[in-house]
Amino acid sequence: MLYFASASSYTSKSSENLPAPLPLSKLFETLEERYDGIKAKVLESCLVTVNLEYVDVPEGAASGTVINEGDEVAIIPPVSSG
């Protein structure tokens, strides 16, 4: 699991390992259990990648997508540039 920007600030980590396999549908719930409030403050507006491919968490959850051992998952909050 890789955390960027506000996700990294919220967790105080740039990366960590999560138990696998993990259904994509349980990803946000698992992170919320570890970091109370992260879902509303960070996750609801972020992008998620699995093995460098963007996934839509609600749609991926419905498709039965599973995060397996060795998969790279990244939480990428919205960014702005000027």
Phi and psi in degrees as GROMACS dihedral restraints (atoms count N, CA, C in turn):
[ dihedral_restraints ]
;  ai    aj    ak    al  type     phi  dphi    fc
    3     4     5     6     1  -112.7    20    10
    4     5     6     7     1   136.3    20    10
    6     7     8     9     1  -115.9    20    10
    7     8     9    10     1   135.2    20    10
    9    10    11    12     1  -123.8    20    10
   10    11    12    13     1   154.3    20    10
   12    13    14    15     1    49.6    20    10
   13    14    15    16     1  -125.0    20    10
   15    16    17    18     1   -64.5    20    10
   16    17    18    19     1   -26.5    20    10
   18    19    20    21     1   -66.0    20    10
   19    20    21    22     1   -40.5    20    10
   21    22    23    24     1   -66.6    20    10
   22    23    24    25     1   -41.9    20    10
   24    25    26    27     1   -63.4    20    10
   25    26    27    28     1   -41.8    20    10
   27    28    29    30     1   -66.8    20    10
   28    29    30    31     1   -40.0    20    10
   30    31    32    33     1   -89.7    20    10
   31    32    33    34     1   -13.8    20    10
   33    34    35    36     1    61.6    20    10
   34    35    36    37     1    28.2    20    10
   36    37    38    39     1  -140.9    20    10
   37    38    39    40     1   152.7    20    10
   39    40    41    42     1   -99.2    20    10
   40    41    42    43     1   -18.1    20    10
   42    43    44    45     1  -162.7    20    10
   43    44    45    46     1   161.4    20    10
   45    46    47    48     1  -165.0    20    10
   46    47    48    49     1   162.8    20    10
   48    49    50    51     1   -97.9    20    10
   49    50    51    52     1   138.4    20    10
   51    52    53    54     1  -115.3    20    10
   52    53    54    55     1   153.5    20    10
   54    55    56    57     1   -62.4    20    10
   55    56    57    58     1   141.7    20    10
   57    58    59    60     1  -131.8    20    10
   58    59    60    61     1   153.7    20    10
   60    61    62    63     1   -72.8    20    10
   61    62    63    64     1   151.7    20    10
   63    64    65    66     1  -136.0    20    10
   64    65    66    67     1   117.0    20    10
   66    67    68    69     1   -59.2    20    10
   67    68    69    70     1   137.0    20    10
   69    70    71    72     1   -54.8    20    10
   70    71    72    73     1   -32.9    20    10
   72    73    74    75     1   -63.2    20    10
   73    74    75    76     1   -20.0    20    10
   75    76    77    78     1  -100.9    20    10
   76    77    78    79     1    -2.7    20    10
   78    79    80    81     1   -58.7    20    10
   79    80    81    82     1   -54.9    20    10
   81    82    83    84     1   -64.7    20    10
   82    83    84    85     1   -38.4    20    10
   84    85    86    87     1   -61.9    20    10
   85    86    87    88     1   -43.2    20    10
   87    88    89    90     1   -63.1    20    10
   88    89    90    91     1   -43.5    20    10
   90    91    92    93     1   -68.1    20    10
   91    92    93    94     1   -36.4    20    10
   93    94    95    96     1   -63.7    20    10
   94    95    96    97     1   -37.5    20    10
   96    97    98    99     1   -63.8    20    10
   97    98    99   100     1   -35.5    20    10
   99   100   101   102     1   -81.4    20    10
  100   101   102   103     1   -35.5    20    10
  102   103   104   105     1  -131.8    20    10
  103   104   105   106     1    85.8    20    10
  105   106   107   108     1   -51.4    20    10
  106   107   108   109     1   125.2    20    10
  108   109   110   111     1    92.7    20    10
  109   110   111   112     1    -6.2    20    10
  111   112   113   114     1   -65.6    20    10
  112   113   114   115     1   -30.8    20    10
  114   115   116   117     1   -61.6    20    10
  115   116   117   118     1   -51.4    20    10
  117   118   119   120     1   -72.1    20    10
  118   119   120   121     1   -36.0    20    10
  120   121   122   123     1   -85.9    20    10
  121   122   123   124     1   -25.8    20    10
  123   124   125   126     1  -130.4    20    10
  124   125   126   127     1   -54.1    20    10
  126   127   128   129     1   -66.8    20    10
  127   128   129   130     1   -34.7    20    10
  129   130   131   132     1   -65.4    20    10
  130   131   132   133     1   -17.7    20    10
  132   133   134   135     1  -116.9    20    10
  133   134   135   136     1    13.8    20    10
  135   136   137   138     1  -101.5    20    10
  136   137   138   139     1   168.2    20    10
  138   139   140   141     1  -102.3    20    10
  139   140   141   142     1   151.9    20    10
  141   142   143   144     1  -126.9    20    10
  142   143   144   145     1   135.4    20    10
  144   145   146   147     1  -119.7    20    10
  145   146   147   148     1   146.2    20    10
  147   148   149   150     1  -124.8    20    10
  148   149   150   151     1   118.0    20    10
  150   151   152   153     1    53.0    20    10
  151   152   153   154     1    46.0    20    10
  153   154   155   156     1    69.1    20    10
  154   155   156   157     1    11.7    20    10
  156   157   158   159     1  -112.8    20    10
  157   158   159   160     1   129.2    20    10
  159   160   161   162     1   -66.2    20    10
  160   161   162   163     1   137.9    20    10
  162   163   164   165     1  -127.2    20    10
  163   164   165   166     1   146.7    20    10
  165   166   167   168     1   -94.6    20    10
  166   167   168   169     1   112.0    20    10
  168   169   170   171     1   -55.9    20    10
  169   170   171   172     1   -47.7    20    10
  171   172   173   174     1   -61.3    20    10
  172   173   174   175     1   -43.3    20    10
  174   175   176   177     1   -70.9    20    10
  175   176   177   178     1   -40.1    20    10
  177   178   179   180     1   -63.2    20    10
  178   179   180   181     1   -35.9    20    10
  180   181   182   183     1   -65.0    20    10
  181   182   183   184     1   -41.3    20    10
  183   184   185   186     1   -68.3    20    10
  184   185   186   187     1   -27.6    20    10
  186   187   188   189     1   -81.9    20    10
  187   188   189   190     1    -6.6    20    10
  189   190   191   192     1    81.6    20    10
  190   191   192   193     1    17.1    20    10
  192   193   194   195     1   -58.2    20    10
  193   194   195   196     1   136.2    20    10
  195   196   197   198     1  -123.0    20    10
  196   197   198   199     1   135.0    20    10
  198   199   200   201     1   -87.0    20    10
  199   200   201   202     1   120.8    20    10
  201   202   203   204     1  -102.8    20    10
  202   203   204   205     1   163.7    20    10
  204   205   206   207     1   -55.4    20    10
  205   206   207   208     1   132.7    20    10
  207   208   209   210     1    91.6    20    10
  208   209   210   211     1   -13.4    20    10
  210   211   212   213     1   -69.8    20    10
  211   212   213   214     1   142.3    20    10
  213   214   215   216     1   -97.8    20    10
  214   215   216   217     1   119.4    20    10
  216   217   218   219     1  -114.9    20    10
  217   218   219   220     1   133.4    20    10
  219   220   221   222     1  -126.6    20    10
  220   221   222   223     1   139.0    20    10
  222   223   224   225     1  -104.6    20    10
  223   224   225   226     1   116.7    20    10
  225   226   227   228     1  -122.3    20    10
  226   227   228   229     1   101.2    20    10
  228   229   230   231     1   -68.0    20    10
  229   230   231   232     1   162.2    20    10
  231   232   233   234     1   -60.5    20    10
  232   233   234   235     1   144.6    20    10
  234   235   236   237     1  -124.9    20    10
  235   236   237   238     1   155.0    20    10
  237   238   239   240     1  -128.6    20    10
  238   239   240   241     1   154.4    20    10
  240   241   242   243     1  -135.4    20    10
  241   242   243   244     1   158.4    20    10
